[in-house]
């Protein structure tokens, strides 16, 4: 299959300064991008350009520089790319890299370590997240779709050794989100049933974690072919086509005994059926807004079932580290559907936008060919 390439090495583009007036100055040097990078120059995938950024400065005492190896795409990247007219920002929040320089007082990592940046920089523990900010947030904080990153040593975690670079790059957003939804907030117990909506990254991780921890999984999708593949790739036993079964919440109850946890990805379009699917004392993790941001809530249904509902905005460094222990122990391998070289980043985003995939889409910063 032939893919068109992004426009490469365009004349130097104007990069944003940090535009948000509420960001204190100390944040600016705590995340910087260098080398070749994919940069948005306006709304739409067609306005992505590849350029060369100035060389990074030497790391400060508690800073590190990583060579980025692989970058994972998420739906939030599409929202940012399509939703902002302001150019000069680097998309993506997820990556894995190898440490190539360290500051004089760095203790958490060593040269040649393989690490992921955490999604919410400075969000180390739930007790203190007031200074957190995400990478690739359209306001001048750089994203990960670049060759080099300068970061605080506190804002990275080591990755399990058994994972490939492509697999490891999927962990920071989708992986941690699913872990926090199911384990940290959901308090998952062995034998419980998890319903995952769709076949994207968060849902795939949710299915994998539930299986590894002794649970059962129900997966919904509009595509029978995707549901067949989910059974094969993720060992999911129960599936529901929500186009054929608009009342899929009742189907989940009547056919599969209902769900103790729902990873709510769709937003307004799926919220009501998610409540129907939940058993008494169930946990509803509100994660996505793919099908709308406003909905009504049946309060009688909510309190009569004694449902716990949590908003999930990824998670902390501790969540990431706890998740990695589970991934290493159970030898979980994240599901990567497609790998594109950096020169074909535009095509990777088009595939993400179209939704014709299962699991995750990755851009390799080191490999020259696509893998589908």
Secondary structure, DSSP 8 states (H G I E B T S, - for coil): ------B-S-S---------TTS-GGGGGGEEEEEEEEEE-SSSGGGEEEEEE-------TTEEEEEEEEEE--HHHHHHHHH-----B---SEEEEEEEEE-TT--S--TT-EEEE-SEET--BTTB-TT-EESS-SSS---S-EEEEEEEGGGEEE--TTS-HHHHTTIIIIIHHHHIIIIITT---TT-EEEEESSBHHHHHHHHHHHHTT-EEEEEES-HHHHHHHHHHH---EEEETTT-TTHHHHHHHHH--EEEEEE-SGGGTHHHHHHHEEEEEEEEE---TT-S-----HHHHHHTT-EEEE-----HHHHHHHHHHHHHHT----EEEEEEGGGHHHHHHHHHHT--SBEEEEESS--S-B-
